[in-house]
């Protein structure tokens, strides 16, 4: 009886692994599609304020439902919890997303994805500045390789596009920095509220910020927005925003954060492929070399971290 039970346990573990890897891969590809959707929408003359508002407007009901579902039977939030949710929602989801959307007006989707993929290194740099956490030699090596890759792609793009590329890269880098701040400060509140509840609440705050920004800066009309932008925003809100968040969470539950992060390396590759196939972005030797360096650097960097860190 022991052998069949052991075989069933192995099969269940294998199925869990396969499901987790599939969720992590699909989630990473779906999230990477955001840049492609944004670049397509810009072809219809929409501005970042309107575009991010539409994305968040369509996503708002789902995030509200997520927050309600995860809050059932849980104690109400304290004043400190609400301050944390408001702060994380503003910096990590609203301001970071707006900077990213603004930067995509000036740089390719491929360079944007490579810059955002520096998040693990930015988290460590912020941990050093805020908490005095030290680097290991391997982490420093991984960071150096990754940043060399981004500089390589950036150098080629700024040669072709000039100062616009520099401005776009700066905006996206600031976006990655603010999102890294969210990751650094979210640890304690995640333990208190749970990841799904926090994502639902913080994302709801971000949605409301984007809608308020639109009301403040743009006329209360969407009559000049092309129907294609509406459909693209709906896809962005569901397929490229809500769905990846849920899939990555489900993947972490099955295979752990470390393996999920390693699987997420498919993200930059998928962005480049979609950029070529959908946006007709060129594949250059500089882009290929830079991508290899960024992925290799992040691999070295994440392999240097101990399990559970």
N, C-alpha and C positions, 0 to 999 in steps of 0.2 A: 504493500500500500504506500510505502514511503516514496518509491520511485515514481509512480504516477503523480503523486502530490508535488514532488520536486519538479517534474517535467511541466506540470501545469503552472507552477510558480515561475519557472524560467520563461515559459511562453507569455505569461502575463507581463513579466518584466520587459521582454523583448517588444511586445505590443505597445507597452507604455513608452519605451524608448523611441520606437518608430513614430508613434503619434506625436511625441514631444518634438522630435526633430522636424517633422512635417509642419507642425504649427509654427515653430521658430523660423523655418525657411519661408513659408508663405507670409507670415507676419512681417518679416524683414523686407521681402519683395514688395508687399502691399504698401508698407510705410515709405519705401523708397520711391514709389510711384507718385508721391505728393509733389515732388519737384517737377515731374513731367506734366502733371495736371496744371500746375501753376504756370509753367512756361506756355502751355497750349492756351490757357485763358488769356494771357497777356497779348496774344496775337489778335484778340478781339477788342483791344483798346481799353480794358478795364484797369483801374488803379489798385494798389495794394490794400488801401483802406476798405474799399468796396468788396474786393475779392476775399479778404480774410473774414469780413463780416458775414458774407454769404456762407462760407465754409462753417463758421461757428453757429450761424442761425440754424442750419440744417442739422448740425450735430447736437444742439442744445437739448432737444427732447430726449435723446438717447442718454446723454450724460445725466440729466435729471432723473431719469428712470434708473440708471445705474446707481446713483447716489441713494435713491429711495430704497432700492432693493438691498443694497449692502448695509443700510442703516436699520433694517427691521430687527427689532428685539435688542438693539444696542443702546447703551446709555447716551443721552444727548450730549452734544459738544459743549465743552466749557468755553469760557471767554478766551483762554489761551489757545484752545484748539481752533476757534474761529479766526483768530489773528494769524495763526499758522496757515490755515487754508487760504485766507485772503492773500497773504504774502506769497505763498507758493503758486497760487493761481495766477496772480499778476505777473510774477517774474518768469516762472517756468513754462507757462502755457500761453499767456497773452503776449507779453513783451518779447519773449524769445521767438514766438511764431511770427509776430509782426516784422521783426528785424529780418527773419529768414525770407519772408515773402518779399520784403523790400529789396533785399540783396539779390534775389533771383531775377530782378529786372536787368541786372548788369553782367551776370556771369552765367556760365553754362550749368546745367543740372549736374553734370559730372563733378565739376569743381566744388559745387555746393555740398554734394554728398561726401566728398573726401574731407572737406573742412569739418562738417558735422561729425564725421567718424572719429575726430580727435577727442571726443567727449571724455573717454577714460583718462586721457592724459591731463585734460583740464581739471577733472575732478581731483586728481592727485596734486596738481599745482595749487588748487584752492585749499586743499586739506593741509598742504605745507604752510600756506600763508595764514590760514585761520587757526589751525590746531597744532602746527609744528610737526606734522607727520613727515618722516624722513623718506628719501628715495633709496632704492637699491641700485646697484650698478646696472643690473639688467633692465630695470625700469627706465633709467636714464638713456640706455642704449636704444630701447624700443621707442622712446619719445623722439630721440634724435633722428632715427630712421623715418618715422612717420612724418615729422615736420619737414624733413628733406623732400619727401614725396610731394607734399602739398606745395612747397616752395617751387618745385620743379614744374608742376602743372600751372601754378599761378604765374610763374615767370613767362611761360609760353603764352598764356592767355593775355597778360598785360601787354606783351609785345604786339599782339594782334588787335587788342581793343583799347589800349591806352588807360587813362585814369579812371574810366568807368569800371573797369575790371577791379582796380584797386579799391574803389569805393564799395562795390558789391561784395568783394571778399571780406572787407572789414565788417560790413553789416552782418554777414553770415557768421563770421568768427565771433562777433559780439553775441549773436543769437546762441551759438554753442556755449559761450561763457555763461550767459544767464541761465541756460538750461542746466549747466553743470552746477551752478549755485543752487538751483532747485534740488538736484540730486544730493548735494552735500548736506543741505538742511532738512531734507525730507525724511531722513532715517528715523529719527525719534517719533515723529508724528505718524509715520507708517506703522510703527509698532503699536501705537495707541489706537489708531483708527482702522487699520487694515488697508491694503493697497487699492482694492476696488472702490472702497468708500472714499478714500482720499482722491483718487483719480476722478471719480464722479463729481465730487464737490469742487475740487480745484479747477477742473475743466469747465464746470458750470460758471464759476467766477470768471474764467477767461472768456467764455462766450459772452457774458454780460458786458465785460469790458470792451470787447470788439464791437458789439452792437452800440454801446454808448459812444464809442469813438466815431462810428459812422454817423450817428445822429448829430454829434457835435461838429464834425468836419465836412459832412456832405449833405446836400439837400435830401429831404425825406422822400426820395423817388428813385425807382429802379427802371424807369421807362427807357433809359438809354443803354441799359445793360443787355447785351446780346443773349438770346435764348441759349446759345451754346455755353455761355459762361454759367448760366443757372445749372445746366446739366453737369458740367464739369465740377461745379462746387458741390453738387449733391454726391457725385462720385468721390470727391475729395473728403467730404465729411464722413461718409460711410465706409467705403472700401479702403481709403488711405489714412483714416484717422481713428475711428472707433474700432473697426475690426482688427487692425494690427495691435492695438493696446490689449484687447481681450485675448488675442492669439498668443502674444508674447507672455502674458500672465499665465495662461494655461500651459504654455511650454515650460516656464520656470517651475510650475507646480509638478511637472512630470520628469524633467531632466535636470533641473537646477539652474541657477543663474549663470554659472561659469560656462556650461555647455551651450546654453541659449545664446550667450554673448559670442562664443566662438562661431556658432552657426550663423549669427547675424552678419558675419563677414561677407556673406553673399550680397548684402545690401548695395555696396558701391558698385559691384560688378553688374548687378541687375539695373542700376540706374544708368550706367554707361550703355548697356545693351538697349534699354528702352529709349535713351537719348538718341542713339544711332537709328533705331528702327522707326521711332515716332516723330522725333524732332529733327532728324537729319543732321545731328551734330557729328562732326568728323571724329574719327578715331586716329589719333596721332601717336607717334612714337613717344612723345613727351607724356601724353595722358596714360599710355600703357605702363611706362616706366614709373611714373608717379603713383599710379594705383598699386602696382606691385610693392613699392616702397611703403606706402601707407598701410596696406594689409599686413606686410611682413613686420612692420614696426609695432602695430597693434597686437599682433600675435605674440611677439617677443614680450611686449609689455604685460599682456594679460597672463601669459604663462608664468611670469615672475611672481604673481600674487598667490598667496597661500589660499587653500580652500576656505571659504567662509569670509574672506576679506573683501 
